[in-house]
C-alpha cells in the first residue's frame, strides 16, 4: 500500500481559509488603525495518524463525538485502534504535523474487530440505539453488525466546532481512495455498508413563538439541526437514518442556553449507507459544501 503510505511526503493543502483578524496596519497612523483589517490565509493539511502525536487529540475529539455517553466507551483503546490503522483516514491540522488534530476521519471494520473491546462496545451501543432511533429502516442494523452476513464499516468523524466545512470533502475523498487501495491489497475494507456516527441537536424550552417552532419542525426530524452541515446532504443517500437520546444525558437544557434564549439538547445521529451509494454520497457533500462556500 505504498501509495497511501507516501501521503506525508506529498502533503496536500486541503484549503486556504481566509480568516479576518483585527490587526494594526504598521504603515498607517493610529487614527486609521481601528479600520484596518488584514486577511490571513490558514493552510489545513491532511496527515496519516501518528502514534507518537495523535493519541490525545483523537481521544478529545472522540469525547466530543460521543458527548454525554463518552464515559461508556474505552476511548483510550478506541483512539489506539484508530491510530494503529494509520493508512485509512486522516487527521487535519494547521501549521505542523506535531500539532493536535483539528479534525479526524476513519472507518473501522465492525466484523473484523468485533472481539476487541472498543469495537465490541460500539457494536452493542449502536445496535441498541438503532432499535430506539425511531426509524424502522435502522432495525436491521443489529443483524448487519453481528451476523457476519454483511461487512459494515463504522465511520467516525469529528472536528472542532469552528473548523471550516471546506476541509471535509478532501478528507472523505482521500479515505475513499485509501479504501480502494486497501481492497486492492486484499485488506479487510470491502464493505457492504457504511454506518456514519455523528450527532445533532434539537432546540428545547425555546422562547420563540409557536409558529416558528412549527416551521423548524417541518424542516427536519423533530427540529433536528446538524453539527456537521454535510450530514443533511449525506442523509439523502442513506437507506436508514435516525437520532437517539444519549444514555447518560441529564436535564441540562438550562445550562446549554444558546442565542435567542434557546436551549440546545444534543442527540446522537447515525446514517446507514449502502456501499454502492457511498461514493456518490461523498461527491454530493463536496458539491454541497462547494456551493455553500460560493
N, C-alpha and C positions, 0 to 999 in steps of 0.2 A: 504493500500500500504506500509506495514511495511518494506518489503524487500528494497524498494527504499530509504525509509527514514532512513534506518540504514547504508546507504553507508558511511557516515562520520565516523562512529565508526570503520569501516574497510577500511580505506582509501587505495586506490590502487596506488601503484607505477606504473606510466604509462611507463616510460622509464628512463633508466640511460643514459644520453647523455654525451659522452666524450668530454669535452671542453679543448683545449690546451691553456695554458696561459704562458706568459713569467714569470718565477719565479726563483730567485737565489737559488741554492742548498746550504743550510746552511752548508753542510758538505764539500763543495768544495771550493777551493780558488778562488779569484777574476778572475784569468785567465781563469777558466772554466765556469764562471757564464753565459757568453753570449750564451753558447751552451746547457745549462741545461734547460730542459723543464719538467714540471710536468703535469700530466693528472688529471683533476678534474671532478669527476662524479657529474652531476647535476640531482637531482631527481625531476621529474614533477609528480604532483598528481592531481587527479580529486576531485572536491568538488561540493556539491549542492550549488545553489545560496543562498546568504545571504543578506537580505535587509539592514543590517547594514554595509556591507562591499563593496558590488559589484556594486553599482549604477554607480559610476564614471568610473570604469574600463570597464564595459559593454558599457556604453554610448560612451566612447572613441573608442572602437572597432567598434561600430555601425557607428560612424562618418567615420571611415576608410573604412568600407564596402561600404557605400553609396557614398563615395568620394565627388565629386562636388555637388551632389544632396542631401547631408545630411541635408542641410538647408530647404529642402522641407518637412521634417518629424518632428513630435513631438518625438524627440529622448528621451526626459526625460520620456514621457509617455510610449514609447516602452520599454525602459530599465526597468521601473517599472513592466510592464506586464511580461517580461521575468523572472525577479527576483521573482515575486509572484508565478510563475509557477515553483516552486523550486524543484520539483521531476522529471521534464523532462529536460534532457540536463545537461550540466556540464560547470563549469569553470575549467581551467587548470592553476595551479600556481606552484611556486617554493618556497620551504622552509616552508611556513606557510599559513594557511587559511586567515590570516589577510591581506595578500598582495593583490595587484591588479591582476586581471586576465591577464594572458599572451595569453589566447585563450578562446573562448566560443563557445558553440553549443546549439541550441534549435530548437523546432518546434512549431509553433502556428497554431491552427485550424482556418482557414480563415472564415468558415461559422459560427462557434460558436462565434467568436469575431468580426463579421462584422460591428456591430454598435458602436464599440469602436473606438475612433478617430485614434489611431496609426495604427490599422489594416485596418480601412477604407481607410486611406491614402495609405497604402501598396497595397491594392486591386486595387485602382484606378490607382496608378502609374504602377504597374506590368501589369495590363491589357492593359494600353496604350503602354507600352514598348514591350509587347508580339506581338502586331499588327505590330510594327515597327522593330522587331528583324530580319526580313529577312528570317525567317524560317516558312513556311506555317503550319507546324505541331504545332506551338505555337498559331495559330489563334483561336484555341478552348479554350484557357486559360481564356479569359474574361467570357465566359459562365460557365466554371467549377468553377470559383471563386465566381460567383454572383447568379447562378440559384438555388443552393441548391440541385441540382441533383448529385453532387459529394462532397466528403469531401477532401478538399485539405489542406495538411499540408505545411505551408510556413517555410522552413528550413533556418535559419540564422546562419551563422558561420563565424568567423573571428579570426585571430591570428596576433601576432606581426610578422613583416617581417622575423626576424632571428630565429623564432621558428623551431626546428627540426620537419620534417614531421612525424617522428615516433610516436609523441604523438597523431596524429589524429585518426588512426584506433581504439584505445581504447575508444575514446570519442564517435565515431559513434556506436561501438558495445554496449557501455553502454546505449546509447539512445534507440537503438532498444529493448534492454531488458526492459527498463523503459516503453516504449510504449506498449509492450506486457503485462506488469503488469497492466498498466492503463486500457487497454482494458478489461482485466480480471475483473477489478474493476468497469466496466461499465462507465468509464470516456470517454470523447469525443475525443478519439485519434485513432479511427478505420478509417483510411484514405483510400481513393481510389487512391489518387495521392500525390506525394511529389513534391513541387516546391522549388528547391535549388537555392538560390540567392547568387551570387558570383560576381567576377569581373576578368577582364583580361586586357591585354594591347596590343597595336599594335605599331610598330615602324614607325615613320614618319620622313620625312626630313633627311633620312639616307645618310651617306657618303659612304655606302657600294656599291659595284658595282651592276649593274642591274641583273646579273646572280644570285648573292647571294640573292637578293630580290625575284627573281622568285622562288628559291628553298625554301625560307622561306614561301612564299605564298602557295606553293604546300603542305606544311606540315600542314596547318591549315587554318581556316577561315580568309581570308584577313590578313595572318600573325599573327593570334591570338596567344598570349603567355598567360600562366596561372600563376596568382599569387599563386594559390594553385595547385601544380602539380597533385594532385589526381583528380582534376576536369576533366582532359583529359581522365582518365580511367573511371570515373563515367559517363561521357558523352556517352560512348559506350552503356550504358543501358537505355538511355533516349528515350522517344518517341518524344521528341522535345527539341531543344536547340538553343540558339542564343545569339548574342551580341546586345547591344544597346548603343546609344550615351547618355551621361548624359545631362539632360536638361540645367543645369547651367554651362556646360562646356565652358570655354573660350579658346582662342587661346593661350594655354600655352606651346606648344611644345618646344619653345625656352628656357623656364625655367626648362624643365624637361630633360635636356640632360643626357644621360647615357653613358656607355662605348662605345668606337669606334665612338665618336661624333654622338650618336644615340638619336633621340628624342623619348620619350615614351608617348603615349596617352592612358590614362586609359579608359576602357569601362566597362559597366555593362554586366553581363553574367548570364543567367538563364538556368536551366535544369528542364524539366518536366518528372518525372519518375513514372510509374505505381506502385502501392503498391506491387503488386505481384513480381516485379523485384527489389524492393528496397533492400531487404536483400542481394541478390546476388551482387548488385552494391557495397554495403558496404564491402562485403567479397573481391570483386575484388580490391578495393583500398587498403585494408590491404595487399593482395598478392603483389600488385604493389609496394607499399612503402617498404615492407619487402625485395622484390627482389632488389630494387634500393639501399637499405642500405647495402646489402651484397657485 
